[in-house]
Amino acid sequence: MKVTMRELAEAANVSISTVSRVFKGDPTISAKRAEQIRALAESMNYRRPQGAVGEGLGGILRGRTIGLMSLGMDRRLLSIPAVSRAINGVEAGLSDAGAHVLLRHFPQLAPPTSAKLSQTLDGVILLGSLQGEEIGREQNDLMKRLRGLPSVWLLGKPLGCWGDSVCSNSYHVGAWAAEYLIKRGHQRLAVLNPKPDHQQFMVREDGFVAHGQRLGASVICLSEAPDKGWQLPMQPPTDVSDVMHLVDQLLEMKPRPTAVFAAADSVATLVYRALATRGLQVGKDISVISANNDEPLIAGLHPGLTTFDIHAEQIGRVAVQQLACRMAQPVGMPDVEIQLEASLVERESVVKL
């Protein structure tokens, strides 16, 4: 007797839509869960209807030319592990779908004539500086052309911009960080952010402060740019001076916070160095938690940094799926933001009081 998708879903104790997404290769389904469902399908001799595998995504993107472009970002920012993993996810997703990929890097928003686009594009996946309003305000020919294309922003949408976006649930990351610290006995918390106008950092900060205070903790917000400020093309924080002014403010507080939430792993690595300069040891004198799980960046930290994996490569793959959805229905659908949940990666940087 033929096994139906409903019977398979009931046997796997999941919804029918989850089973369908597994066979469509949906990257938001964990590899472990997908493997379990596929193995169960094999044991039950389940067979999908003819022509059901992967036709939607491939049919829309196959043979199309898709731009993958960065705007207002220094190449050093593109080399941050979370950013590079998201780009890898986009490239893999477009390759699997049979699309042609056009890579372009525009560190300035007014590119020289030689860098302007001459190719015909069917859609774009965009990475933009998440600080300031320059991208949203820019009205040059390049930006006007991009605004007219089906667009998905990767890792967050700059202020005032158009199109869909796929990112992590940054508010939940911040709230989870606060709850994690409080459950380990910390009642005096601080969030440290040297990029106060960064769209995702602000949301993480909001989640941390609101949830921490709701749970009864004292939460201090140290959110201030270094004296040099930040200008396009935007760069990551790379020097201890980018956070030292915030660390010094932290250490002057009485009573001093016992735990710090750094806005990102790139910030946390500098916080480690700044604290060491002031004679304090992470995991002993003060606890630190962060977000992104940028393993190549944090591998040398001691003690190991507790952080949140935002699943950047999966964000890239989901962005490809959302672009296909947008291209299939280019008008009449409001802008969409898809948020992926992060996962906690526990190491030794948070001490239990």
C-alpha positions as CSV (number, residue, x, y, z in Angstrom):
1,M,0.0,0.0,0.0
2,K,1.3,3.4,-1.0
3,V,2.6,5.6,2.0
4,T,1.3,9.2,2.0
5,M,3.2,12.2,3.1
6,R,0.7,12.6,6.0
7,E,1.5,9.1,7.2
8,L,5.2,9.8,7.0
9,A,4.8,13.1,8.9
10,E,2.8,11.3,11.7
11,A,5.4,8.6,12.0
12,A,8.1,11.3,12.3
13,N,6.0,13.3,14.7
14,V,6.4,16.5,12.5
15,S,4.1,18.5,10.4
16,I,3.4,17.8,6.7
17,S,5.0,21.1,5.8
18,T,8.2,20.0,7.6
19,V,8.4,16.8,5.5
20,S,7.8,18.7,2.4
21,R,10.5,21.2,3.2
22,V,13.0,18.4,3.9
23,F,12.5,16.9,0.4
24,K,12.8,20.4,-1.1
25,G,16.2,20.8,0.6
26,D,15.0,23.7,2.9
27,P,18.2,24.8,4.7
28,T,16.3,25.9,7.8
29,I,15.7,22.2,8.7
30,S,18.6,20.9,10.7
31,A,20.8,18.3,8.9
32,K,20.1,15.8,11.8
33,R,16.3,16.2,11.5
34,A,16.4,16.0,7.7
35,E,18.5,12.8,7.8
36,Q,16.1,11.2,10.3
37,I,13.1,12.0,8.2
38,R,14.8,10.7,5.0
39,A,15.8,7.5,6.8
40,L,12.3,7.0,8.0
41,A,10.9,7.6,4.5
42,E,13.3,4.9,3.2
43,S,12.2,2.4,5.8
44,M,8.5,3.1,5.1
45,N,9.2,2.8,1.3
46,Y,7.8,6.3,0.9
47,R,8.1,7.7,-2.7
48,R,7.4,11.3,-3.7
49,P,5.1,12.0,-6.6
50,Q,6.9,12.3,-10.0
51,G,8.4,15.7,-10.7
52,A,8.1,16.9,-7.1
53,V,11.8,17.3,-6.2
54,G,13.2,20.8,-6.2
55,E,11.2,22.1,-9.2
56,G,10.1,25.4,-7.6
57,L,13.4,26.9,-6.8
58,G,15.3,25.6,-9.8
59,G,12.5,26.5,-12.2
60,I,12.5,30.1,-11.1
61,L,16.3,30.7,-10.9
62,R,17.7,28.3,-13.4
63,G,19.5,30.2,-16.2
64,R,18.8,33.6,-14.6
65,T,21.6,36.1,-13.9
66,I,21.6,37.1,-10.2
67,G,23.8,39.8,-8.7
68,L,25.6,39.3,-5.4
69,M,26.8,42.7,-4.4
70,S,28.2,44.5,-1.4
71,L,27.6,48.3,-0.8
72,G,29.6,50.6,1.3
73,M,31.7,47.9,2.9
74,D,35.4,47.6,3.2
75,R,36.8,44.2,2.2
76,R,37.9,43.6,5.7
77,L,34.3,43.6,6.8
78,L,33.5,41.1,4.1
79,S,36.2,38.8,5.5
80,I,34.5,38.6,9.0
81,P,33.7,34.9,9.2
82,A,29.9,35.3,9.6
83,V,29.8,37.5,6.6
84,S,31.9,35.3,4.4
85,R,29.9,32.2,5.5
86,A,26.7,34.0,4.5
87,I,28.2,34.8,1.1
88,N,29.2,31.1,0.7
89,G,25.6,30.1,1.4
90,V,24.3,32.4,-1.3
91,E,26.8,31.2,-3.8
92,A,26.1,27.5,-3.0
93,G,22.3,28.1,-3.2
94,L,22.5,29.9,-6.5
95,S,24.8,27.2,-7.9
96,D,22.4,24.5,-6.8
97,A,19.5,26.4,-8.4
98,G,21.4,26.7,-11.7
99,A,21.6,30.5,-11.7
100,H,24.5,32.6,-13.1
101,V,26.1,34.7,-10.4
102,L,27.5,38.2,-11.0
103,L,29.8,39.3,-8.1
104,R,30.3,43.0,-7.5
105,H,31.9,45.0,-4.7
106,F,31.1,48.7,-4.4
107,P,32.9,50.1,-1.3
108,Q,31.8,53.6,-2.3
109,L,28.2,54.3,-3.2
110,A,29.3,56.3,-6.2
111,P,31.3,53.8,-8.3
112,P,33.6,54.9,-11.1
113,T,32.2,54.5,-14.6
114,S,34.4,51.4,-15.2
115,A,32.7,49.6,-12.3
116,K,29.1,50.3,-13.3
117,L,26.8,47.5,-14.3
118,S,26.4,46.8,-18.0
119,Q,24.9,43.3,-17.6
120,T,21.2,42.5,-17.5
121,L,20.2,41.3,-14.0
122,D,17.1,39.3,-13.0
123,G,17.5,39.9,-9.3
124,V,20.1,40.8,-6.6
125,I,21.2,39.6,-3.2
126,L,22.7,42.6,-1.4
127,L,25.1,43.1,1.5
128,G,25.1,46.6,2.8
129,S,26.7,48.6,5.5
130,L,24.3,48.5,8.5
131,Q,25.4,51.8,9.9
132,G,24.1,55.2,8.9
133,E,21.5,56.2,6.3
134,E,23.8,56.7,3.2
135,I,22.6,53.7,1.3
136,G,19.0,54.5,1.8
137,R,19.5,58.1,0.7
138,E,21.7,57.6,-2.3
139,Q,20.1,58.4,-5.6
140,N,22.8,57.6,-8.2
141,D,22.2,55.5,-11.3
142,L,23.5,52.3,-9.7
143,M,21.1,52.6,-6.7
144,K,18.2,53.5,-8.9
145,R,18.8,50.4,-11.0
146,L,19.1,48.2,-7.9
147,R,15.8,49.5,-6.5
148,G,14.0,48.4,-9.6
149,L,15.1,44.7,-9.2
150,P,13.8,41.9,-7.0
151,S,16.1,42.3,-4.0
152,V,17.0,40.4,-0.8
153,W,19.4,41.9,1.8
154,L,21.7,39.5,3.5
155,L,22.2,39.7,7.3
156,G,20.0,42.8,7.7
157,K,18.5,45.7,5.7
158,P,20.2,49.1,5.9
159,L,18.0,51.9,7.2
160,G,15.6,53.4,4.6
161,C,16.2,50.6,2.0
162,W,13.9,48.6,-0.2
163,G,13.3,44.9,-0.6
164,D,13.3,41.8,1.6
165,S,15.9,40.7,4.1
166,V,17.1,37.5,5.8
167,C,19.0,37.8,9.1
168,S,19.3,36.3,12.6
169,N,16.8,37.0,15.3
170,S,19.0,39.6,16.9
171,Y,16.5,40.6,19.6
172,H,16.2,37.0,20.8
173,V,20.0,36.7,20.8
174,G,20.3,39.7,23.1
175,A,17.5,38.5,25.3
176,W,18.9,35.0,25.5
177,A,22.3,36.4,26.4
178,A,20.8,38.3,29.4
179,E,18.9,35.3,30.6
180,Y,21.9,33.0,30.3
181,L,24.0,35.3,32.5
182,I,21.2,35.8,35.0
183,K,20.7,32.1,35.4
184,R,24.4,31.9,36.3
185,G,24.0,34.3,39.1
186,H,24.9,37.6,37.4
187,Q,22.7,40.5,38.5
188,R,24.9,43.4,37.3
189,L,25.2,43.3,33.5
190,A,26.5,45.5,30.8
191,V,26.2,45.5,27.0
192,L,29.3,46.9,25.1
193,N,28.8,48.2,21.6
194,P,31.3,50.5,19.7
195,K,28.9,50.8,16.8
196,P,25.8,52.4,18.3
197,D,24.1,53.0,15.0
198,H,24.6,49.4,13.6
199,Q,21.1,48.0,12.8
200,Q,21.7,44.5,14.1
201,F,23.8,45.5,17.1
202,M,21.1,47.9,18.2
203,V,18.5,45.2,18.1
204,R,20.7,42.8,20.1
205,E,21.3,45.6,22.6
206,D,17.5,46.2,22.9
207,G,16.8,42.6,23.6
208,F,19.6,42.3,26.2
209,V,18.6,45.5,28.1
210,A,14.8,44.8,28.0
211,H,14.9,41.2,29.0
212,G,17.7,41.7,31.6
213,Q,15.7,44.4,33.3
214,R,12.5,42.4,33.0
215,L,14.2,39.6,34.9
216,G,15.3,42.0,37.7
217,A,18.9,42.6,36.8
218,S,20.7,45.9,36.7
219,V,21.7,46.5,33.0
220,I,24.1,49.2,31.9
221,C,24.4,50.2,28.2
222,L,27.8,51.2,27.0
223,S,27.2,52.1,23.4
224,E,29.5,54.8,22.0
225,A,31.7,55.0,18.9
226,P,35.5,55.6,19.3
227,D,36.8,59.1,18.7
228,K,37.7,58.4,15.1
229,G,34.1,57.5,14.3
230,W,33.0,55.3,11.4
231,Q,32.9,56.3,7.7
232,L,32.2,54.5,4.4
233,P,33.5,52.1,3.3
234,M,32.5,50.6,6.7
235,Q,35.2,48.5,8.5
236,P,35.0,46.1,11.4
237,P,36.4,47.0,14.8
238,T,40.0,45.8,14.6
239,D,42.0,47.8,17.2
240,V,41.8,47.7,20.9
241,S,41.3,51.4,20.9
242,D,37.9,50.8,19.3
243,V,36.6,49.4,22.6
244,M,39.1,50.7,25.3
245,H,37.0,53.8,26.1
246,L,34.0,51.5,26.8
247,V,36.0,49.1,28.9
248,D,37.4,51.9,30.9
249,Q,33.9,53.2,31.6
250,L,32.9,49.7,32.7
251,L,35.8,49.4,35.1
252,E,35.1,52.8,36.7
253,M,31.6,51.7,37.7
254,K,30.9,51.0,41.4
255,P,29.7,48.4,41.9
256,R,31.2,47.0,38.7
257,P,29.1,44.8,36.4
258,T,30.1,41.1,36.7
259,A,29.3,40.2,33.1
260,V,29.4,41.8,29.7
261,F,27.5,41.1,26.4
262,A,29.7,42.2,23.5
263,A,27.7,43.2,20.4
264,A,29.6,40.7,18.2
265,D,32.6,38.3,18.3
266,S,34.8,40.9,16.6
267,V,34.0,43.2,19.5
268,A,34.6,40.5,22.1
269,T,38.1,39.7,20.9
270,L,39.0,43.3,21.5
271,V,37.3,43.3,24.9
272,Y,39.5,40.4,25.9
273,R,42.6,42.4,24.9
274,A,41.4,45.6,26.6
275,L,40.6,43.8,29.9
276,A,44.0,42.1,29.8
277,T,45.7,45.5,29.4
278,R,43.9,46.6,32.5
279,G,45.0,43.5,34.4
280,L,41.7,41.6,34.4
281,Q,41.1,38.0,33.1
282,V,37.9,36.9,31.3
283,G,36.2,34.0,33.0
284,K,37.8,34.9,36.4
285,D,37.4,38.6,37.1
286,I,34.6,39.3,34.6
287,S,32.4,37.2,32.3
288,V,31.9,37.8,28.6
289,I,29.3,36.5,26.2
290,S,28.9,37.5,22.5
291,A,27.3,36.5,19.2
292,N,28.1,35.2,15.7
293,N,30.3,32.2,16.5
294,D,33.1,33.5,14.2
295,E,35.3,30.5,14.9
296,P,38.4,31.6,12.9
297,L,38.3,34.9,14.8
298,I,37.8,33.6,18.3
299,A,39.8,30.3,18.1
300,G,42.8,31.7,20.0
301,L,40.8,33.3,22.9
302,H,41.4,31.9,26.4
303,P,39.1,31.0,28.0
304,G,37.0,30.0,25.1
305,L,34.2,32.5,24.2
306,T,30.6,31.6,24.9
307,T,28.6,32.9,22.0
308,F,25.7,32.4,19.7
309,D,25.9,30.7,16.3
310,I,23.7,32.7,13.9
311,H,23.9,30.0,11.2
312,A,25.2,32.5,8.6
313,E,25.6,30.0,5.8
314,Q,21.9,28.9,6.2
315,I,21.0,32.6,6.2
316,G,22.6,32.8,2.8
317,R,20.7,29.8,1.4
318,V,17.4,31.1,2.8
319,A,18.1,34.4,1.0
320,V,18.3,32.6,-2.3
321,Q,15.0,30.9,-1.6
322,Q,13.4,34.3,-0.7
323,L,14.8,35.8,-3.9
324,A,13.1,33.0,-5.9
325,C,9.8,33.7,-4.1
326,R,10.1,37.4,-4.8
327,M,10.9,36.8,-8.5
328,A,7.9,34.6,-8.7
329,Q,5.6,37.3,-7.3
330,P,7.4,40.6,-8.0
331,V,4.5,42.9,-7.3
332,G,1.7,42.9,-4.7
333,M,3.6,41.3,-1.9
334,P,4.9,43.6,0.9
335,D,8.5,43.5,2.0
336,V,9.4,40.4,4.0
337,E,12.0,39.9,6.8
338,I,12.9,36.3,7.6
339,Q,14.7,35.7,10.9
340,L,16.6,32.5,11.7
341,E,17.1,31.5,15.3
342,A,20.6,31.3,16.7
343,S,22.1,28.5,18.8
344,L,24.0,28.8,22.0
345,V,27.7,27.7,21.9
346,E,28.9,27.3,25.5
347,R,32.6,27.7,26.3
348,E,34.4,28.9,29.4
349,S,34.1,32.8,29.3
350,V,31.1,32.9,31.7
351,V,31.7,32.0,35.3
352,K,28.9,30.8,37.6
353,L,28.6,33.0,40.7
